Amino acid sequence: MSEEQKLAVIRIRGSIGLKKDIKDTLSMLNLHRNNYCVVVPNNDNYLGMVKKVKDYVTYGELDDETYKLLVEKRGEKKGDKLKKFFRLSPPKKGFERKGVKIPFKKKGAIGYRAGKINDLIKRMV
């Protein structure tokens, strides 16, 4: 895990009125429903996909401690393999003050939030 930085991507908004290409990208990322989280490598391929759906997800760099917590509490096994997504509950004390349609930089919930994604995941586990 620590040899390459990982991104945690959490779907925040629903699927009503989505364009087909955005819906397909969310499906490729295994973000089928709200509050689903996936952990992807921080490379150009995945970063391009995440930036395409940035208005529907929040994302940031995941640390080792939070990843272990995710796997321990919310990891689901299918046979002997871990599923590719984590089902999270809504965050305790809610999302940020301005809601799910405003970017994180403007005190909303969507978009890039760097290391603060770890705090959000801990509230959602």
Residue pairs with C-beta under 8 A, 6 or more apart in sequence:
1 64
1 67
2 64
4 41
4 42
5 42
5 61
5 62
6 39
6 40
6 41
6 42
6 61
6 62
6 67
7 39
7 40
7 41
7 42
7 46
7 47
7 50
7 59
7 60
7 61
7 62
8 37
8 38
8 39
8 59
8 60
8 61
8 62
8 66
8 70
8 117
8 118
8 121
9 29
9 31
9 37
9 38
9 39
9 40
9 50
9 57
9 58
9 59
10 35
10 36
10 37
10 57
10 58
10 59
10 88
10 117
10 120
10 121
10 124
11 26
11 31
11 33
11 34
11 35
11 36
11 37
11 56
11 57
12 34
12 35
12 56
12 57
12 58
12 95
12 100
12 109
12 110
13 34
13 55
13 56
13 57
13 100
13 101
13 110
14 34
15 23
15 26
18 26
18 56
21 52
22 52
22 53
22 56
25 49
25 52
25 53
26 32
26 53
26 56
26 57
28 49
29 38
29 40
29 49
29 50
29 53
30 36
30 38
30 84
30 85
31 38
31 53
31 57
31 85
32 85
33 87
35 87
35 88
35 89
35 90
35 124
36 85
36 86
36 87
36 88
37 70
37 74
37 85
37 86
37 88
37 121
37 124
38 84
38 85
38 86
39 62
39 67
39 70
39 86
40 46
40 50
42 61
50 57
50 59
54 110
54 111
54 112
55 110
55 111
56 110
57 110
58 104
58 109
58 110
58 111
58 112
58 113
58 117
58 120
59 111
59 112
59 113
59 117
60 112
60 113
60 114
60 115
60 116
60 117
60 118
61 114
61 115
61 117
62 117
62 118
62 121
63 115
63 118
65 118
66 118
66 121
66 122
69 121
69 122
69 125
70 86
70 121
70 125
71 82
73 125
74 86
74 87
74 88
74 125
75 82
75 83
75 86
76 82
76 83
76 86
76 87
77 83
88 121
88 124
88 125
89 124
89 125
90 124
91 120
91 123
91 124
92 123
92 124
93 123
95 108
95 109
96 102
96 104
96 107
96 108
96 109
97 107
98 106
98 107
98 108
98 109
99 108
99 109
100 108
100 109
100 110
101 108
101 110
102 108
102 109
102 110
103 110
103 111
104 110
104 111
104 112
104 113
104 116
105 111
113 120
